[in-house]
Structures are given as C-alpha cells and as structure tokens.
Amino acid sequence: MLNPTPQALTSVAEYFKILSEVSRLQVLCSLQSGTKNVTEIMEITGLGQANVSKHLKILAQAGMVSRNPQGTSVFYEIADSALFKICDLVCDRLAIRLQEQTQQLADLHTLHK
C-alpha cells in the first residue's frame, strides 16, 4: 500500500470495522468448519437468532460470507478465506506482544528482588 488514497484507506477502515465486532468474529469462526444455517450458528455461538441474522447480513454485504438458499433454509459459508489469514496474523502478533510483556514483567520482578 504505497501512497494510498483517502478513499482506499476508508475502504480498509470499513473492512476492519466489520471485523472489530466480537459477535461477527464468532459467526465467522463458526463457519470456518463449513457451511451452516442460522440455527447451527446460534448453537455454536450462543447468540440469539436476531443477532446472528443481523451479523450475517452485514458480513454478506461486505462479501465476507455468501448465502445459499436451499428450500426453506438459507446456508452461509465463508466467501473470502483470507479472513482467517488476517486473523491468524493478528493472533500471532498478539501472542508475541504478550510474550514480550511477560518477559518484561519477569525482568522487573527479578530487579525487585
């Protein structure tokens, strides 16, 4: 991203804004193992029907999940597997930061003795 335009940065910010909601991350994680309907997502996440439906709508509008009507049910699946690469990258960075903080606390504890 060399010299991105404000419009490009706005799009990036919107993408991350969608991923910044815990319930949406729960819904995405529930779909990582495969296609599911709202009821199955509710069972996995513990979220209510209205909440799951609201988040699925937002995720579908963002192109992160796709919806596939089958009879009286609608099944959802991950449309962009890069989502999990992003989440893995963030989790790895957080783990490194936590490890560094733990080491700093241990070093402080050693100095305090």
Protein Blocks (a to p, Z undefined) as FASTA:
>chain_A
ZZiafklmmmmmmmmmmmmpmklmmmmmmmmnoccdfklmmmmnopafklmmmmmmmmmm
nopaccddehjbccdddfblklmmmmmmmmmmmmmmmmmmmmmmmmmmmmmZZ
